[in-house]
Amino acid sequence: MEFELSEEQQQMKMSVREFAQSEIAPHVSEWDETQHFPIELQPKLAELGLLGVLFPEQYGGSGLGYVEYVTVIEELSRVDGSVGISVAAHTSLCSNHIFQFGSESQKQKYLVPLASGNHLGAWGLTEPSAGSDASGTRTSAVKQNGGWVINGSKNFITHAIHADTCVAFASSDRSKRSKGITGFIFEKGTKGFSPSKKENKLGLRASETASVVFEDCQVPDDNRLGDEGMGFVNAMEILDGGRISIAALAVGIAQGAYESALRYSAERQQFGKPIQEFQAIQFKLADMAMQIDAARLLMYRAAAMKDAGRKTTKESSMAKLFASEVSVRVCEEAVQIHGGYGYTKDYPAEKYWRDSKLCTIGEGTSEIQRMIIAREILKHP
Ligand SMILES: Cc1cc2nc3c(=O)[nH]c(=O)nc-3n(C[C@H](O)[C@H](O)[C@H](O)COP(=O)(O)OP(=O)(O)OC[C@H]3O[C@@H](n4cnc5c(N)ncnc54)[C@H](O)[C@@H]3O)c2cc1C
């Protein structure tokens, strides 16, 4: 059993950290305040190979695995969770769905530009009335002239406006529930496929979250992704990988908040000494460090299992659930350690706290993760 990153993985972690420090950190507050989605980062992330970490070089990727991928997401999120979630949605949802279930020609046409970072990806499962219960998908797919006509909408879609490629799901037979759902690939600019309302969010405000609308949108059968009726099953498998990246997002945000609290506790003096000399503050820092470590271990266990080709439904949910709840707690304590200043935008603690909350919601809420873990435990006692 190995608990350390290899020297190469450690070097990669440090180079992502430097990149985040120089290219992202100076803009974090402004992007958050103005809800600016930093599309200008895309070529820089692409140049470092950070938009295709998981995919083989033959498809334009970096040829690495989940251990490296979660390391990247953690380091980006340590500085700005908005960039972390953006890379995560692009990679382990959209691009990975095409990598796992696309035909060779779909991989050449769509995955290569996505993995090399020339194109940006989105993945749309959630609908206004089908969130936790995605099997209730209402967006419809009707076969016509050898292709498909899609009608409906998706909401809360990361990159709905800027994505060049969107994987989305529609039902051809609602009576079949999950077994009537099929995946499709949509290209930006396709007639009848358009972005809609952008959300004004609590946190992760520099990530773009918006709706997409399908109005008599015609796509050829070549754009069907995976077998007919397998869209939901495939999407659940994709979420097994995606949830490890939400664990990484949560760990990165928590780590950033913890470091800011540690720094502040050394600088801030009360009663004639730095507040980190008070045991009450030391115990908070101890709990924060311990919880982050435990979350990171669950994250790496799930990532290593994924790299070993093992099924990770339970381990991904455990990592995601634990890390996201740790993240919210750690960020709240970071605000507390900053006192009144933690409640202002002069310090980063309040932003980390706002950003952390998404981790308990996106890619399946905490309640849904507990249901998944319980189901898996009861299935394989
Ligand atoms: C910033 C952001 C980015 C997102 N990005 C994407 C994206 O790129 N693609 C995408 O497809 N989706 C995306 N989502 C959507 C996200 O996955 C959903 O919001 C999430 O799955 C929850 O669905 P919902 O919001 O409809 O909540 P609901 O399903 O309505 O849940 C409301 C509450 O009820 C609880 N609940 C529901 N069912 C049960 C049950 N059976 N038992 C117990 N409790 C239950 C939930 O846990 C929750 O607390 C994003 C969301 C956000 C906020």
The ligand as an ORCA input file, in Angstrom:
! r2SCAN-3c Opt
* xyz 0 1
  C     -23.363     24.922     -9.834
  C     -24.063     23.705    -10.363
  C     -23.530     23.031    -11.462
  C     -24.186     21.923    -11.989
  N     -23.689     21.330    -13.132
  C     -24.407     20.348    -13.726
  C     -24.008     19.831    -14.992
  O     -22.993     20.245    -15.573
  N     -24.786     18.878    -15.565
  C     -25.912     18.391    -14.983
  O     -26.566     17.530    -15.562
  N     -26.332     18.869    -13.781
  C     -25.611     19.833    -13.146
  N     -26.027     20.340    -11.932
  C     -27.265     19.855    -11.350
  C     -27.088     19.019    -10.076
  O     -26.529     17.777    -10.383
  C     -28.477     18.916     -9.423
  O     -28.770     20.192     -8.894
  C     -28.519     17.861     -8.328
  O     -28.403     16.576     -8.871
  C     -29.808     17.942     -7.502
  O     -30.933     18.030     -8.291
  P     -32.010     19.179     -8.002
  O     -31.280     20.453     -7.945
  O     -33.120     19.064     -8.977
  O     -32.540     18.853     -6.545
  P     -33.759     17.886     -6.143
  O     -33.575     16.555     -6.772
  O     -35.042     18.583     -6.367
  O     -33.517     17.711     -4.584
  C     -34.024     18.636     -3.598
  C     -33.738     18.046     -2.221
  O     -34.450     16.817     -2.073
  C     -33.562     15.778     -1.722
  N     -34.029     14.499     -2.292
  C     -34.408     14.261     -3.576
  N     -34.748     12.978     -3.728
  C     -34.579     12.383     -2.508
  C     -34.767     11.060     -2.001
  N     -35.188     10.061     -2.799
  N     -34.504     10.830     -0.700
  C     -34.052     11.815      0.114
  N     -33.855     13.097     -0.305
  C     -34.124     13.357     -1.602
  C     -32.220     16.204     -2.286
  O     -31.138     15.529     -1.654
  C     -32.262     17.692     -2.014
  O     -31.883     17.942     -0.698
  C     -25.371     21.445    -11.373
  C     -25.884     22.109    -10.254
  C     -25.267     23.228     -9.764
  C     -25.883     23.952     -8.588
*
